[in-house]
Amino acid sequence: WLRDRKKLLQIKDKTVKYYVNKDQCRCKIFLNGTLQIERVVKEDSGKYTVTVYQEDGKLKAEEDTMFIIQGERNHLRRACPFSSFSEPVPQPILSGECRNKTVSVTCEVKQ
């Protein structure tokens, strides 16, 4: 996986290799190749590229995805974009929409 053409991590023979600081990345990869980013912040926005190779080393697939994190103005702060969300919330509702290879994810809390 790459973000903005910079290597993040890879999985090969069920072994994960990080090319960035694991704590700063806040990301992990599952055996099926899925990338998970924990505690998403606005700076995680960018073009993510996944490259898949066959066992013989030949290129099997490469896919780019634009990931854009947006926040409502009244929830943004200069030092920490989502500091107002630091407390646990009851039953967050996550929804996602995919259009033309662009994924939009929304987190909503009703209280």
KEDOMAR-769397 format. One record per residue: residue number from 0; residue in one letter; x, y, z of N, C-alpha, C in turn. Coordinates in nm, 3 decimals, padded with zeros to 5 digits. Each point is the difference from the previous one (the first is absolute). Layout:
BEGIN
<site NUM; a; <X; Y; Z>; <X; Y; Z>; <X; Y; Z>>
...
***
This chain:
BEGIN
<site 0; w; <00.083; -00.118; 00.000>; <-00.083; 00.118; 00.000>; <00.088; 00.124; 00.000>>
<site 1; l; <-00.040; 00.100; -00.080>; <00.067; 00.128; -00.005>; <-00.102; 00.111; 00.027>>
<site 2; r; <00.046; 00.110; 00.060>; <-00.082; 00.121; 00.010>; <00.079; 00.112; -00.065>>
<site 3; d; <-00.060; 00.060; -00.100>; <00.066; 00.107; -00.077>; <00.140; -00.043; -00.044>>
<site 4; r; <00.009; -00.121; -00.055>; <00.120; -00.060; -00.057>; <00.108; -00.031; 00.104>>
<site 5; k; <-00.034; 00.003; 00.129>; <00.095; -00.035; 00.106>; <-00.042; -00.134; 00.060>>
<site 6; k; <00.094; -00.096; 00.006>; <-00.031; -00.133; 00.052>; <-00.043; 00.008; 00.146>>
<site 7; l; <-00.113; -00.064; 00.032>; <-00.047; -00.011; 00.138>; <00.038; -00.135; 00.058>>
<site 8; l; <-00.049; -00.105; -00.064>; <00.025; -00.136; 00.048>; <-00.029; -00.099; -00.110>>
<site 9; q; <00.043; -00.123; 00.024>; <-00.028; -00.108; -00.096>; <-00.015; -00.130; 00.076>>
<site 10; i; <-00.065; -00.095; -00.064>; <-00.010; -00.135; 00.055>; <00.051; -00.096; -00.107>>
<site 11; k; <00.089; -00.089; 00.042>; <00.056; -00.099; -00.091>; <00.024; -00.126; 00.081>>
<site 12; d; <-00.051; -00.111; -00.049>; <00.012; -00.127; 00.072>; <-00.049; 00.011; 00.145>>
<site 13; k; <-00.113; 00.070; 00.017>; <-00.064; 00.019; 00.131>; <00.086; 00.079; 00.099>>
<site 14; t; <00.102; 00.071; -00.051>; <00.085; 00.083; 00.084>; <-00.022; 00.146; -00.038>>
<site 15; v; <-00.025; 00.084; 00.100>; <-00.025; 00.143; -00.024>; <00.130; 00.077; 00.019>>
<site 16; k; <00.029; 00.089; -00.095>; <00.117; 00.087; 00.009>; <-00.049; 00.144; -00.006>>
<site 17; y; <00.042; 00.081; 00.100>; <-00.036; 00.142; 00.004>; <00.114; 00.083; -00.057>>
<site 18; y; <-00.034; 00.099; -00.082>; <00.098; 00.093; -00.055>; <-00.008; 00.135; 00.070>>
<site 19; v; <-00.096; 00.015; 00.090>; <-00.018; 00.122; 00.079>; <-00.013; -00.041; 00.146>>
<site 20; n; <00.009; 00.098; 00.089>; <-00.017; -00.027; 00.142>; <-00.140; -00.055; 00.023>>
<site 21; k; <-00.007; -00.117; 00.060>; <-00.129; -00.069; 00.019>; <-00.098; 00.083; 00.082>>
<site 22; d; <00.048; 00.067; 00.105>; <-00.088; 00.080; 00.085>; <-00.051; 00.124; -00.072>>
<site 23; q; <00.086; 00.066; -00.079>; <-00.042; 00.118; -00.074>; <-00.096; -00.038; -00.112>>
<site 24; c; <00.020; -00.115; -00.059>; <-00.086; -00.046; -00.110>; <-00.140; -00.032; 00.051>>
<site 25; r; <-00.008; -00.060; 00.120>; <-00.128; -00.045; 00.056>; <-00.071; -00.092; -00.099>>
<site 26; c; <00.077; -00.079; -00.074>; <-00.059; -00.085; -00.101>; <00.048; -00.143; 00.017>>
<site 27; k; <-00.081; -00.091; -00.053>; <00.040; -00.140; -00.002>; <-00.060; -00.064; -00.124>>
<site 28; i; <00.053; -00.115; -00.034>; <-00.045; -00.070; -00.119>; <-00.045; -00.140; 00.042>>
<site 29; f; <-00.110; -00.044; -00.058>; <-00.052; -00.133; 00.028>; <00.055; -00.098; -00.104>>
<site 30; l; <-00.009; -00.129; 00.030>; <00.054; -00.101; -00.091>; <-00.061; 00.006; -00.139>>
<site 31; n; <-00.123; 00.052; -00.011>; <-00.063; 00.011; -00.133>; <00.042; 00.127; -00.074>>
<site 32; g; <00.092; 00.081; 00.063>; <00.050; 00.120; -00.066>; <-00.074; 00.127; 00.037>>
<site 33; t; <-00.105; -00.010; 00.079>; <-00.077; 00.117; 00.040>; <00.083; 00.090; 00.090>>
<site 34; l; <-00.001; 00.130; -00.028>; <00.069; 00.100; 00.082>; <-00.100; 00.059; 00.098>>
<site 35; q; <00.038; 00.008; 00.128>; <-00.085; 00.062; 00.102>; <00.077; 00.115; 00.062>>
<site 36; i; <-00.064; 00.117; 00.009>; <00.059; 00.117; 00.064>; <-00.081; 00.029; 00.125>>
<site 37; e; <00.067; 00.004; 00.114>; <-00.067; 00.026; 00.127>; <00.008; 00.149; 00.032>>
<site 38; r; <-00.102; 00.050; 00.069>; <-00.006; 00.139; 00.044>; <00.031; 00.095; -00.117>>
<site 39; v; <-00.081; -00.007; -00.103>; <00.020; 00.076; -00.123>; <-00.002; 00.150; 00.030>>
<site 40; v; <00.095; 00.072; -00.059>; <00.007; 00.146; 00.010>; <00.007; 00.058; -00.141>>
<site 41; k; <-00.023; 00.130; -00.009>; <-00.005; 00.066; -00.130>; <00.129; -00.022; -00.080>>
<site 42; e; <00.115; -00.007; 00.069>; <00.128; -00.019; -00.067>; <00.014; -00.138; -00.065>>
<site 43; d; <-00.091; -00.093; 00.029>; <00.001; -00.131; -00.065>; <-00.053; 00.007; -00.142>>
<site 44; s; <-00.054; 00.115; -00.039>; <-00.050; 00.017; -00.136>; <00.113; -00.019; -00.100>>
<site 45; g; <-00.033; -00.053; -00.116>; <00.100; -00.014; -00.105>; <-00.037; -00.111; -00.096>>
<site 46; k; <00.091; -00.024; -00.094>; <-00.020; -00.107; -00.097>; <00.066; -00.126; 00.053>>
<site 47; y; <-00.078; -00.103; 00.022>; <00.050; -00.128; 00.047>; <00.007; -00.096; -00.118>>
<site 48; t; <00.112; -00.069; -00.011>; <00.020; -00.094; -00.109>; <00.031; -00.138; 00.057>>
<site 49; v; <-00.073; -00.099; -00.048>; <00.029; -00.138; 00.038>; <00.051; -00.071; -00.125>>
<site 50; t; <00.108; -00.076; 00.018>; <00.058; -00.078; -00.109>; <00.002; -00.145; 00.043>>
<site 51; v; <-00.050; -00.088; -00.087>; <-00.009; -00.142; 00.031>; <00.082; -00.077; -00.102>>
<site 52; y; <00.083; -00.091; 00.052>; <00.084; -00.083; -00.086>; <-00.040; -00.146; 00.013>>
<site 53; q; <00.019; -00.075; -00.108>; <-00.020; -00.144; 00.004>; <00.116; -00.064; 00.074>>
<site 54; e; <-00.013; -00.126; 00.033>; <00.107; -00.070; 00.074>; <00.132; -00.003; -00.077>>
<site 55; d; <-00.007; 00.003; -00.133>; <00.123; -00.001; -00.080>; <00.061; 00.138; -00.017>>
<site 56; g; <-00.059; 00.102; 00.065>; <00.054; 00.135; -00.004>; <-00.055; 00.089; -00.110>>
<site 57; k; <-00.086; -00.054; -00.086>; <-00.057; 00.081; -00.108>; <-00.113; 00.087; 00.055>>
<site 58; l; <-00.010; 00.120; -00.055>; <-00.104; 00.094; 00.041>; <-00.138; -00.057; -00.030>>
<site 59; k; <-00.087; -00.003; 00.101>; <-00.135; -00.051; -00.018>; <-00.100; 00.115; -00.011>>
<site 60; a; <00.014; 00.102; 00.087>; <-00.093; 00.113; -00.003>; <00.059; 00.119; 00.073>>
<site 61; e; <-00.043; 00.119; -00.041>; <00.037; 00.123; 00.070>; <-00.121; 00.091; -00.004>>
<site 62; e; <-00.035; 00.057; 00.114>; <-00.121; 00.082; 00.009>; <00.028; 00.123; 00.086>>
<site 63; d; <-00.044; 00.116; -00.048>; <00.010; 00.125; 00.075>; <-00.135; 00.037; 00.058>>
<site 64; t; <00.001; 00.053; 00.122>; <-00.123; 00.046; 00.065>; <00.029; 00.133; 00.067>>
<site 65; m; <-00.081; 00.101; -00.027>; <00.013; 00.128; 00.070>; <-00.079; -00.010; 00.130>>
<site 66; f; <00.066; 00.032; 00.110>; <-00.061; -00.005; 00.133>; <00.003; 00.142; 00.055>>
<site 67; i; <-00.119; 00.058; 00.018>; <-00.009; 00.140; 00.044>; <-00.075; 00.006; 00.131>>
<site 68; i; <00.066; 00.055; 00.103>; <-00.061; 00.017; 00.130>; <-00.049; 00.143; 00.011>>
<site 69; q; <-00.127; 00.016; 00.029>; <-00.057; 00.133; 00.017>; <-00.062; 00.008; 00.139>>
<site 70; g; <-00.003; 00.120; 00.055>; <-00.061; 00.022; 00.130>; <-00.085; 00.124; -00.005>>
<site 71; e; <-00.100; 00.004; 00.084>; <-00.082; 00.120; 00.008>; <00.081; 00.110; 00.064>>
<site 72; r; <-00.017; 00.122; -00.046>; <00.081; 00.112; 00.049>; <-00.007; 00.016; 00.151>>
<site 73; n; <-00.116; -00.019; 00.059>; <-00.011; 00.022; 00.144>; <00.066; -00.110; 00.081>>
<site 74; h; <00.047; -00.106; -00.064>; <00.069; -00.106; 00.072>; <00.151; 00.003; -00.021>>
<site 75; l; <00.047; 00.090; -00.085>; <00.142; 00.003; -00.031>; <00.074; 00.100; 00.089>>
<site 76; r; <00.120; -00.041; 00.040>; <00.088; 00.087; 00.078>; <00.138; -00.007; -00.063>>
<site 77; r; <00.079; 00.102; 00.016>; <00.131; 00.006; -00.066>; <00.095; -00.110; 00.045>>
<site 78; a; <00.015; -00.021; 00.129>; <00.101; -00.094; 00.049>; <-00.039; -00.145; -00.025>>
<site 79; c; <-00.125; -00.033; 00.026>; <-00.045; -00.138; -00.015>; <-00.137; 00.003; -00.068>>
<site 80; p; <-00.008; -00.035; -00.127>; <-00.124; 00.016; -00.077>; <-00.124; -00.059; 00.065>>
<site 81; f; <00.011; -00.113; 00.070>; <-00.119; -00.063; 00.053>; <00.006; -00.013; 00.151>>
<site 82; s; <00.061; 00.099; 00.066>; <00.013; -00.008; 00.146>; <-00.134; -00.004; 00.070>>
<site 83; s; <-00.105; 00.054; -00.062>; <-00.131; -00.002; 00.064>; <-00.060; -00.140; 00.004>>
<site 84; f; <00.062; -00.097; -00.070>; <-00.050; -00.136; -00.001>; <00.082; -00.092; 00.091>>
<site 85; s; <00.071; 00.057; 00.097>; <00.090; -00.081; 00.082>; <-00.073; -00.086; 00.102>>
<site 86; e; <-00.128; 00.028; 00.027>; <-00.076; -00.080; 00.095>; <-00.078; -00.108; -00.075>>
<site 87; p; <-00.016; -00.118; 00.062>; <-00.078; -00.106; -00.065>; <-00.144; 00.046; -00.025>>
<site 88; v; <-00.057; -00.045; -00.108>; <-00.137; 00.037; -00.035>; <-00.085; -00.125; -00.009>>
<site 89; p; <-00.128; 00.009; 00.036>; <-00.087; -00.117; -00.008>; <-00.047; -00.026; -00.143>>
<site 90; q; <00.010; -00.122; -00.043>; <-00.055; -00.046; -00.127>; <00.026; 00.095; -00.119>>
<site 91; p; <00.127; 00.018; -00.039>; <00.023; 00.082; -00.119>; <-00.056; -00.072; -00.123>>
<site 92; i; <-00.051; 00.077; -00.094>; <-00.056; -00.056; -00.123>; <00.097; 00.033; -00.113>>
<site 93; l; <00.062; -00.104; -00.056>; <00.092; 00.018; -00.111>; <-00.072; -00.033; -00.130>>
<site 94; s; <00.018; 00.085; -00.098>; <-00.057; -00.028; -00.131>; <00.105; 00.033; -00.105>>
<site 95; g; <-00.005; -00.072; -00.108>; <00.097; 00.021; -00.107>; <-00.068; 00.000; -00.135>>
<site 96; e; <00.061; 00.074; -00.091>; <-00.054; 00.008; -00.136>; <00.118; -00.002; -00.096>>
<site 97; c; <-00.011; -00.081; -00.104>; <00.106; -00.012; -00.099>; <-00.053; 00.046; -00.135>>
<site 98; r; <00.065; 00.102; -00.057>; <-00.038; 00.051; -00.131>; <00.125; 00.025; -00.083>>
<site 99; n; <00.007; -00.060; -00.116>; <00.113; 00.021; -00.091>; <00.134; -00.015; 00.070>>
<site 100; k; <00.017; -00.109; 00.074>; <00.124; -00.032; 00.071>; <00.033; 00.098; 00.112>>
<site 101; t; <-00.098; 00.078; 00.047>; <00.017; 00.090; 00.112>; <-00.091; -00.046; 00.112>>
<site 102; v; <00.056; -00.020; 00.120>; <-00.076; -00.048; 00.113>; <-00.023; 00.114; 00.098>>
<site 103; s; <-00.124; 00.021; 00.041>; <-00.033; 00.099; 00.103>; <-00.052; -00.075; 00.121>>
<site 104; v; <00.059; 00.026; 00.117>; <-00.042; -00.065; 00.124>; <-00.047; 00.108; 00.095>>
<site 105; t; <-00.114; -00.023; 00.062>; <-00.057; 00.095; 00.094>; <-00.022; -00.069; 00.135>>
<site 106; c; <00.036; 00.069; 00.107>; <-00.024; -00.049; 00.134>; <-00.096; 00.096; 00.068>>
<site 107; e; <-00.113; -00.050; 00.047>; <-00.104; 00.084; 00.058>; <-00.034; -00.055; 00.139>>
<site 108; v; <-00.019; 00.092; 00.095>; <-00.038; -00.038; 00.135>; <-00.127; 00.074; 00.035>>
<site 109; k; <-00.099; -00.073; 00.045>; <-00.128; 00.061; 00.039>; <-00.007; -00.001; 00.152>>
<site 110; q; <00.004; 00.119; 00.059>; <-00.014; 00.012; 00.145>; <-00.044; 00.139; 00.035>>
***
